[in-house]
Structures are given as C-alpha cells and as structure tokens.
C-alpha cells in the first residue's frame, strides 16, 4: 500500500522535510518541554534543526526520573504515584452500560469474510480486547490487528445486519469508520446495538438506528492485565504503555523500592531527546530528559 502524500518525510542534514516542502518546527518558535511540533516553511531557523534524534510511539510519556531532595519521602511519593497512575494501556473492553457484566468479543462463528461480534460475560482473553486506531478511525482487535469492527460482509451501510470484524484493505469504508459520541459507538450514523436490544450471552451485535436506548450505551473499560506475547504476538506500540505485572514482579518491585529507600545509593538518568507521536491526540511532542540525580 502506498503511503499518503503528507506522510512521506525525508531527513536531510538536520532538517525533517515533508513531500510538500515543509519542515518540522516547534510551534511558536519555542524550545520547551512538551512543546507541540508543527509543519512550517523551511528556513535556517534553529527551531527547524534537529540532531541526535530517536522515535517512539506512546501516550503520556513522562520522564522516569523525578527530582527529589530526601530519600524516604521521594521513594514513597514515587511508589504511590506509580500505583495510582491510572490506565497503563490503550486496550479496552467494550462493556454494556446497562449490564456491566457483558462485553463484546470476537466469536468463532464466521459470516462471509468476517467473524461475528457477540456479547458474553465470560473472559475471552484477546477476543475481548480492542484498541482505537486514530489514523484510520477504526476499532481493531488486539491480536487480529488487520481486522476492524465492520458491518456484515457485503451489507454496506444497511442497518440490522450482524457486526463482524473484517480485514482492513487500506481504504476507508463507511461501515468501518467508527466514531464515539458519549456512550454511543457510531458508524455510518447508526449505533452499536445488541440484536433485538437484548443484552445476553451469545447475542450478536448490529448497527441500528440510534434511539437513545440503554442497550445502545457502551463504556470502554481499559485493560490492565498481563499481555501473553507467546500466544498473542508482539506488543504493538499503538497499544500505548504496556500494563499488567505478575505478583512476583510487583512484590520484587516493592521490595526493591523499600531497599532503595533504606539505602543511600544514588542513580543518574541519562539525558535524551525523544520525539513522540501520541496515539490519542495524533500530535507530535518533544520531551527532554535532563540529567537528574536521585538519592533513594
């Protein structure tokens, strides 16, 4: 598949140049932490010059090093902040608001070139995990990442057909473009709905006229489980920051934090410049990580 015209970027010397002849620059000609980058007319300004660069894709990237003055207080505050840092990944389950025990999953039942999406209240591992691809405006399965939430094969934008996951062809189809408005998940102006408005096990989902019914309301429950790389494949950067840890790792981390708080050893974080593209806002931001010495 050919790349979009506005996504072709070349690096010449210390300048990033697009196919349209524009250069990457900081917005408002500033160089500060978390400054937003933009495309501007190429010139010899220092704000369009870049060196020693690396690329990563993530969400809410923060420096792992924080300046602290006292050992015991800093370790306790950092451990408490890390434990209450909210969701760790962008993977989610599509839960029914009317009955939170039920969520959408990829069933094994095939229909045309797709697999029917149904409701269940029993854990289905990767079959229940989804992520939103901001670039294509699609909802994709965590393991079958080339398959997106769609209408039934060949149904076009006709309502009342089964919702399936169908392979993404690289061209945006009306029945594959997803929009979330409040608790409604919409495609071609129809809402994600259980067949016959019935929230129950193995009930297939459909796209139906939005009627503000309780059964048409959905909630994204963000996942914090352990990713099974052996059976599910490699972690995708579009999933955000990998979450979940085993009890042994969590206990070891807690023991290490307690030991570090009691000792007087110090560690220094490496300085680096990271250019990161957020998979949520689709903006490019620059984050600097200066030399910070932590006494822990």
C-alpha positions in Angstrom: 0.0 0.0 0.0 1.4 3.4 -1.0 1.9 5.9 1.8 -0.2 9.0 1.9 1.4 12.1 0.3 1.5 14.1 3.5 3.2 11.2 5.4 6.3 11.0 3.3 9.2 12.5 5.3 12.9 12.8 4.4 15.8 13.8 6.7 18.4 16.0 5.0 21.2 17.0 7.2 19.5 18.2 10.4 16.1 19.0 8.8 12.9 16.9 8.6 11.2 17.7 5.3 7.8 16.6 4.0 6.8 15.8 0.5 5.1 19.2 0.3 8.3 21.0 1.1 7.5 21.9 4.7 9.8 21.3 7.7 9.3 20.2 11.2 9.4 23.1 13.7 8.3 23.8 17.2 5.0 25.7 17.4 5.6 29.4 18.1 9.3 29.0 17.7 9.9 27.8 21.3 12.1 25.0 22.7 10.4 24.0 25.9 9.4 20.6 27.4 6.2 19.1 25.9 6.2 21.8 23.1 3.9 20.8 20.2 5.6 20.4 16.8 4.2 21.7 13.5 4.9 21.9 9.8 6.2 25.3 8.7 8.1 27.0 5.9 11.7 25.7 5.7 14.3 28.2 6.8 17.6 28.3 8.6 16.0 28.9 12.0 17.4 26.9 14.9 13.8 25.8 15.6 13.8 23.6 12.4 17.2 22.0 13.1 17.3 18.5 14.8 20.1 16.3 15.9 20.6 13.1 17.9 17.0 12.0 17.4 15.1 8.8 18.2 11.5 7.9 17.5 8.9 6.2 19.8 5.2 6.0 19.8 3.3 6.1 23.2 0.8 8.0 25.3 1.5 10.4 28.1 5.3 9.7 28.1 6.9 11.1 31.2 10.4 11.1 32.5 11.1 8.1 34.7 13.4 10.3 36.7 12.0 12.9 39.1 14.0 15.4 41.1 13.9 14.6 44.8 15.5 16.0 47.9 15.0 13.4 50.6 15.4 9.6 50.1 12.4 8.3 52.1 9.9 10.9 51.1 10.8 10.7 47.4 10.6 6.9 47.2 7.3 6.8 49.0 5.8 9.5 46.8 7.0 7.9 43.6 5.7 4.5 44.5 2.3 5.9 45.4 2.1 7.9 42.2 3.1 4.9 40.1 0.5 2.7 41.8 -2.3 5.2 41.2 -1.2 6.4 37.7 -4.4 5.3 36.0 -4.6 3.1 32.9 -1.4 1.7 31.5 -2.5 0.7 28.1 -4.9 1.8 25.4 -6.5 -1.6 25.1 -10.1 -1.8 26.3 -13.2 -3.9 26.6 -16.5 -2.7 25.1 -18.8 -3.1 28.1 -22.6 -2.7 28.1 -23.6 0.2 30.3 -27.0 -1.4 31.1 -25.3 -4.6 32.3 -21.6 -4.2 33.1 -21.0 -7.9 33.2 -21.4 -8.2 29.4 -18.9 -7.1 26.8 -18.2 -7.5 23.1 -15.9 -10.3 21.9 -14.9 -11.9 18.6 -16.8 -15.2 18.3 -15.6 -18.2 16.2 -18.7 -18.0 14.1 -17.9 -16.8 10.6 -20.1 -14.8 8.2 -18.7 -14.2 4.7 -15.2 -12.9 5.1 -15.7 -11.8 8.7 -16.3 -13.2 12.2 -19.4 -12.2 14.1 -19.0 -10.0 17.2 -21.2 -11.1 20.1 -21.8 -10.4 23.8 -20.5 -12.6 26.7 -20.0 -12.4 30.4 -17.1 -14.9 30.4 -13.5 -13.9 29.9 -12.3 -14.4 26.3 -8.7 -13.3 26.6 -7.6 -11.5 23.3 -11.0 -11.9 21.8 -12.4 -9.3 24.1 -9.6 -6.7 23.7 -9.8 -3.8 21.3 -7.9 -0.6 20.5 -8.9 2.5 18.6 -6.7 3.4 15.6 -6.7 7.1 15.4 -5.1 7.2 12.0 -7.8 5.1 10.3 -10.6 5.9 12.7 -11.2 2.2 13.2 -11.7 -0.1 16.2 -9.3 -3.1 15.9 -8.9 -6.4 17.7 -5.8 -6.7 19.9 -4.5 -9.9 18.2 -6.1 -9.7 14.8 -4.9 -6.2 14.2 -5.6 -6.1 10.5 -9.3 -6.8 11.2 -11.6 -3.9 12.2 -15.1 -3.6 13.5 -17.4 -3.6 10.4 -20.9 -4.3 9.1 -21.6 -7.7 7.7 -19.7 -8.6 4.6 -21.5 -7.2 1.6 -24.1 -5.3 3.7 -22.7 -1.9 3.0 -24.5 0.6 5.2 -27.7 -1.4 5.7 -28.8 -1.5 9.3 -29.9 -4.6 11.2 -27.0 -6.8 9.9 -24.6 -8.6 12.2 -21.5 -6.7 13.3 -18.3 -8.5 12.3 -14.6 -8.0 12.2 -13.4 -7.7 8.6 -10.0 -7.3 7.2 -8.8 -3.8 6.6 -8.0 -3.2 2.9 -6.2 0.1 3.3 -9.2 2.1 2.0 -11.6 3.6 4.5 -15.1 2.1 4.1 -18.2 3.9 5.5 -19.1 0.8 7.6 -15.6 0.6 9.2 -15.2 4.2 10.2 -16.0 4.5 13.9 -17.0 7.5 16.0 -17.6 7.6 19.7 -20.2 10.2 20.9 -20.7 10.0 24.7 -21.7 6.4 25.4 -22.7 5.7 21.8 -20.4 3.9 19.3 -21.5 5.0 15.8 -20.7 4.0 12.2 -22.5 5.5 9.1 -24.8 7.3 11.6 -26.0 4.0 13.1 -25.4 2.9 16.7 -23.8 -0.3 18.0 -26.8 -2.3 19.3 -27.4 -5.8 20.6 -29.8 -7.7 18.3 -33.4 -7.2 19.5 -32.0 -4.8 22.1 -31.2 -7.9 24.2 -28.1 -7.9 26.5 -27.4 -11.6 27.0 -24.8 -14.2 26.3 -24.0 -15.0 22.6 -26.3 -12.3 21.3 -24.9 -10.8 18.1 -24.3 -7.1 17.8 -25.7 -5.0 14.9 -25.7 -1.4 13.6 -29.1 0.1 14.2 -30.9 3.4 14.2 -29.8 5.5 17.3 -32.8 5.6 19.7 -31.0 6.5 22.9 -32.0 3.2 24.4 -30.0 1.9 27.5 -28.8 -1.1 25.5 -27.2 1.2 23.0 -24.9 2.7 25.6 -21.3 1.4 25.9 -18.3 2.0 28.1 -14.6 1.5 27.3 -13.1 -0.4 30.2 -9.3 0.0 29.9 -7.3 -3.2 30.4 -4.5 -3.6 32.9 -3.9 -7.3 32.5 -0.8 -9.3 31.5 0.0 -9.4 27.8 0.6 -13.0 26.6 3.3 -12.4 24.0 3.8 -16.1 23.4 0.2 -16.7 22.2 -1.0 -13.3 21.3 2.1 -11.9 19.4 4.4 -8.9 20.0 3.1 -5.9 21.9 2.0 -3.2 19.4 3.2 0.4 20.1 -0.4 1.5 19.2 -1.5 -0.2 22.5 0.3 2.6 24.5 2.3 1.7 27.6 2.3 -2.0 28.4 0.4 -2.7 31.6 -0.1 -5.5 34.0 2.5 -7.4 36.0 2.7 -10.7 37.8 2.5 -10.8 41.6 6.1 -11.8 41.8 7.3 -8.8 39.8 5.1 -6.5 41.8 6.5 -7.9 45.1 10.0 -7.7 43.8 9.5 -4.1 42.8 8.0 -3.3 46.2 10.9 -5.0 47.9 13.4 -3.2 45.7 11.7 0.2 46.4 11.9 -0.5 50.1 15.5 -1.5 49.9 16.4 1.6 47.9 14.6 3.8 50.4 16.7 2.4 53.2 20.0 2.6 51.4 21.7 5.9 50.4 22.7 4.8 46.9 22.0 7.2 44.1 21.4 6.8 40.3 21.6 9.3 37.4 19.2 9.2 34.5 20.6 9.6 31.0 19.8 12.7 29.1 17.9 12.1 25.9 15.6 13.9 23.5 12.6 11.9 22.4 10.2 12.8 19.6 6.9 11.0 20.4 3.6 10.8 18.5 0.6 10.3 20.7 -1.8 7.6 19.5 -4.6 9.5 21.1 -4.2 13.2 20.1 -2.1 12.4 17.0 0.2 15.3 17.9 4.0 15.2 17.9 5.6 16.5 21.0 9.2 16.8 22.2 10.2 15.7 25.7 13.6 16.3 27.1 15.1 14.2 29.9 17.9 16.2 31.6 20.5 14.8 34.0 18.7 14.3 37.3 20.3 12.8 40.3 18.1 10.8 42.6 19.0 9.8 46.1 16.9 6.8 47.0 
